[in-house]
Amino acid sequence: MIEKRGDGSVWLRIDGSATIEEAASMREHLLEALGQGERLSINLETLGAADLSFLQLLCATHREALSQGKEVVLVGISGDRLAGLLERAGYVRQSGCLPEARESCLWMKVKSQDEGGASDEQDHIDG
């Protein structure tokens, strides 16, 4: 569900599962949303099951945004809950994966922000 805002930002809401079965369509939605504005907010409030493929897609989207001079942020999920997802998937980082991502890495931001969101039961990794 892509929504373009009046300020030029774009919001993409992820509903339901974000697993390998949805990876191809998820990739298309992420790229489409990224192409529509300078700032992409990915709303994870209604995220259900997620797996490593989803985290990889988020990383790839972030890297593509950086290459285009754009910004990607995650909203609608608490920092603590997302940190748990990342830890179980082995995505805990001390620094960004690319020199230009040192300060903007999505996973580094998780440590310092807490956006609130849906209940803990909705956010998990099915492996």
Sequence and secondary structure as in RCSB ss.txt:
>XXXX:A:sequence
MIEKRGDGSVWLRIDGSATIEEAASMREHLLEALGQGERLSINLETLGAADLSFLQLLCATHREALSQGKEVVLV
GISGDRLAGLLERAGYVRQSGCLPEARESCLWMKVKSQDEGGASDEQDHIDG
>XXXX:A:secstr
 EEE TTSEEEEE  EEESGGGHHHHHHHHHHHHTT SEEEEE TTEEEE HHHHHHHHHHHHHHHHTT EEEEE
SS HHHHHHHHHHHT   SS SSGGGTTT HHHHHHH     S GGG EE  
